[in-house]
Structure formats: C-alpha cells, structure tokens
Amino acid sequence: MQNVTPILEAKNLRVVRNGVTVIENATFTINRGDYIGIVGPNGGGKTTLLSSLLGFLPYVQGSIHLFGVELNRFSSWQKIAYISQQATNFEDQFPLTVRELVSLGCIKNGKLGKRFTQKDWQVVEDNLEFMGLSDVAHRRIGKLSGGQKQRMFVAKALTHNPELILLDEPIVGVDSNAQEKFYKKLRDLNIERKITILIVTHDLTSVFCRMSKVMCINKTVELAEITKELDVNLMLKRAYGEHFHFVYHRHNCEGDFVDEP
C-alpha cells in the first residue's frame, strides 16, 4: 500500500470576506505528491481559499494545518511557494534579466546583502534549464512572452527548493501552445522533483488530462481523485450548476512542445 503523507489539512473551514461567507464547512486533505487542479465558477471562492490557506485572509471557523503544524504556529514558509495572478504585472522596462530575477529567489535563504556563491548560481542555472529558459536567460524580463514570464516565476520559486507550490490562475491570456508547455513543466516538477502542486485554472481539459486530483469550489469544496470511475460531469455540475456540461476528449499529453518566440 502506498505511503500517504498529508501536508495540508483543512477541517470545517469557514471563510468570510466583506461580511459574506465565501467558503463554508470545507474539509479536505492534500497529500505529498498531489497535483491538484482547482476549478469552479468566477466568484466561487478559489482565490479566497488560497489566501486563507496561506494565512493572508483569516478564517472564522475550523482549522488549517501545514506539514502537521497549525497555521498560526507554522513558520517553515521556505517549504511553500506562491505565484499570484499579479506575478507578471511588472514594468516592462525594469532593468533585470531573466537570470537576475530568478537569482532573487536565493535571497530567501538568508543571503540578503551577501555575494552569491558558485553553488547559488548553479541552482539558478539548473532551474532555468529545467523550466526551458536557458536560451532567454540573458533577455530583459520585459521582452518575454506571457508563457515565458510564468515559467520564469516558477524557476525563481524553485531556487529555495519548495515542497508545495500554489499558483492562482497563472496563465490567463497565454496562448494554447504556451499553456500546454506550462502544464507539462508543472507535471515534470510533480513527477521528477516530487513537488506537490495546487493550481487554480479554468482549463478543465488540462486538469483531467495532466493532474491527479480535482478540487471544485463554489462556496463548498469537493476534492476527488481523477480516475476512470469519477463522474466528471456530476461533480462539475455541483460546482457550476445543472446547466453545465463538460465534453472531455482524452488526448496524448506526452509530447514536447515548441517554445514561444
């Protein structure tokens, strides 16, 4: 039997925003090695849930445990990386190269004001290569495509070797080829580096093609393993409404993809 290790647990969670209950009675467990797609209608509470899990937004009822520690006592934040919706909203003329921005992740290791070592730079180069950015490492960050910018921020997050990565709609406005390349890189991180990943997305096909579990949120939270036995439409209708119908075509996700120019 496979050894299952919980790294994030929520029990009877209730989150209120501006006087309105956004998340109600949420109970779920995320295990080490999960790759979870978080889906649901706009305004259903996806971003609110992430904010609460990370301690940005207080919850009014229930409990959250990260790596077995209650949220208000948790201090090992280097184990967690978060990439928000606004990650790529920076000034295009900002004078940093891709390599320089990714290297800023090393500062989280207590190196503020210190010269980076050869080992630090090797970590930067390894993560640039892993995310398919070595060829553009010398470019100014404002010259990147949308998909490259997102992979750059993942590379930056990887420099402090996180065990859990949370991403909030990281590929809004990115073309389909870049999206598929991004999801493939996340899957590689999940499989090769054993990193647990939670990603908020509206791309249902990628969720059911690449990910191991799906979390549907519309005030209530439902988490399920993606198997052949899962009634996908029934689950999605509970989140999106009875009118919703998802036509899912399995396809081959194993190929490599051409990078954006």
Rosetta blueprint (number, residue, H / E / L):
1 M L
2 Q L
3 N L
4 V L
5 T L
6 P E
7 I E
8 L E
9 E E
10 A E
11 K E
12 N E
13 L E
14 R E
15 V E
16 V E
17 R E
18 N L
19 G L
20 V E
21 T E
22 V E
23 I E
24 E E
25 N E
26 A E
27 T E
28 F E
29 T E
30 I E
31 N E
32 R L
33 G L
34 D L
35 Y E
36 I E
37 G E
38 I E
39 V E
40 G L
41 P L
42 N L
43 G L
44 G L
45 G L
46 K H
47 T H
48 T H
49 L H
50 L H
51 S H
52 S H
53 L H
54 L L
55 G L
56 F L
57 L L
58 P L
59 Y L
60 V L
61 Q E
62 G E
63 S E
64 I E
65 H E
66 L E
67 F L
68 G L
69 V E
70 E E
71 L H
72 N H
73 R H
74 F L
75 S L
76 S L
77 W H
78 Q H
79 K H
80 I E
81 A E
82 Y E
83 I E
84 S L
85 Q L
86 Q L
87 A L
88 T L
89 N L
90 F L
91 E L
92 D L
93 Q L
94 F L
95 P L
96 L L
97 T E
98 V H
99 R H
100 E H
101 L H
102 V H
103 S H
104 L H
105 G H
106 C H
107 I H
108 K H
109 N H
110 G L
111 K L
112 L L
113 G L
114 K L
115 R L
116 F L
117 T L
118 Q H
119 K H
120 D H
121 W H
122 Q H
123 V H
124 V H
125 E H
126 D H
127 N H
128 L H
129 E H
130 F H
131 M L
132 G L
133 L L
134 S H
135 D H
136 V H
137 A L
138 H L
139 R L
140 R E
141 I H
142 G H
143 K H
144 L L
145 S L
146 G H
147 G H
148 Q H
149 K H
150 Q H
151 R H
152 M H
153 F H
154 V H
155 A H
156 K H
157 A H
158 L H
159 T L
160 H L
161 N L
162 P L
163 E L
164 L E
165 I E
166 L E
167 L E
168 D E
169 E L
170 P L
171 I L
172 V L
173 G L
174 V L
175 D L
176 S H
177 N H
178 A H
179 Q H
180 E H
181 K H
182 F H
183 Y H
184 K H
185 K H
186 L H
187 R H
188 D H
189 L H
190 N H
191 I H
192 E H
193 R L
194 K L
195 I L
196 T E
197 I E
198 L E
199 I E
200 V E
201 T L
202 H L
203 D L
204 L H
205 T H
206 S H
207 V H
208 F H
209 C H
210 R H
211 M L
212 S L
213 K E
214 V E
215 M E
216 C E
217 I E
218 N L
219 K L
220 T L
221 V E
222 E E
223 L E
224 A E
225 E E
226 I L
227 T L
228 K L
229 E L
230 L L
231 D L
232 V H
233 N H
234 L H
235 M H
236 L H
237 K H
238 R H
239 A H
240 Y H
241 G L
242 E L
243 H L
244 F L
245 H L
246 F L
247 V L
248 Y L
249 H L
250 R L
251 H L
252 N L
253 C L
254 E L
255 G L
256 D L
257 F L
258 V L
259 D L
260 E L
261 P L
